[in-house]
Amino acid sequence: MEYVQERITTLHHLRETTPAAPTDRAAVVVPMTEREYAGLAAEGVLSELEAVAPKRVVVPLRAPAKKVGPFRDWLADFDLPLEVLWCNGPTLADLLADNGLNGSAGKGRDVWLALGQVLDADYVVCHDADTKTYHRSYVPRLLFPLEHGHQFSKGYYARVENGQLYGRLFRLFYAPLVRALADGAADAEILQYLDAFRYALAGEFAATGDLIADMRVQRSWGLEVGTLGEAFAHAGVDGSAQVDLGAYEHDHRAVGGPTGLSEMSAAVGEALFRVVTEHGVDIDYATLPDRYRTAAESLRRQYAVDAAYNDLAYDRDDEREQIDTYADALREPGEDSRLPAWNDAPISPEAVAEAAAADLAAATGGESTTTE
């Protein structure tokens, strides 16, 4: 336990108390896919949210049409002012396509669609639904700095499960990559900002409604890094905070495969490169893989000592292999497919709501989208 401050305001979990926060003025966005249906982790998240009593809960759902009805019915069992926004129905797809916004689908696009529905909220909290250790204090903790002069806050936590260190994409990819980028650009404020977050890839964040309206959003796994870039641009160092959420466990991914950490690292890297170049950092892509490997190996040795100190299992060879895999995934960003800030979007949130409601009604026999 410590209370060291970072470059951004850092709020520590020093006592077993939950701070007072305006949950009744907050909307909570919880993106889900069909894999969350009736899952224990998602059940726990929604049950805990019942005790928070937020003003609204919006679930952007990405699932096949045949799953939408059962999913909506399951969500109706929770005592929440909950709205289902079906993100991949045909009417909504046509609306997006007609306005040049359809593109690739992913968590980021789902979150963007949901954020458009909560622009009238004073505060917005976004978090994942696969957290096995989710606690009702998370929402007020994330909201607390917003009520005290900040515009953006992000959660952080230690990923220690099953007797070993997790958080591999952050530990072995993001953190050393930011350090490698800082070689020769150590005074770049954007890199100092990105390095200050203790778990930059955490899916839990909160922001004011005004900031949400100004944020461009990455379509897929670059969502978290892209969000930090937008927070830096609009809230800055003084307007940002991070909040200790304590113990945290959620699902793990394999390194390889179509949805594995290797593919995720490529998307995260592209989002990171786009953020830092927008803020004046020149990247030498030819030397970057070697510089990344050097930084990653240095951190890997530190993690090995930390694991031994805490009597945790640590597979040095596996972590070295992951570093090599991530180094091979480094590449210049391709076409910018970010979704626009809602303040600049060619469509309105009302048009999205209408299209999604029509799709949901068609998939569920004309029933309402709201479960309150």
Secondary structure, 3 states (H helix, E strand, C coil): CCCCCCCCEEECCCCCCCCCCCHHHEEEECCEEHHHCCCHHHHHHHHHHHHHCCCEEEEEEECCHHHHHHHHHHHCCCCCCEEEEECCCHHHHHHHHHCCCCCCCCHHHHHHHHHHHHCCCCEEEECCCCECCCCCCHHHHHHHHHHHCCCEEEEEEECEECCEECCHHHHHHHHHHHHHHCCCCCCCHHHHHHHHCCCCCCCCEEEEHHHHHHCCECCCCCHHHHHHHHHHHHCCCCCEEEEEEEECCECCCCCCCCCCHHHHHHHHHHHHHHHHHHCCCCCCCCCHHHHHHHHHHHHHHHHHHHHHHCCCECCHHHHHHHHHHHHHCCCCCCCCCCECCHHHCCCCHHHHHHHHHHHHHHHHCCCCCECC
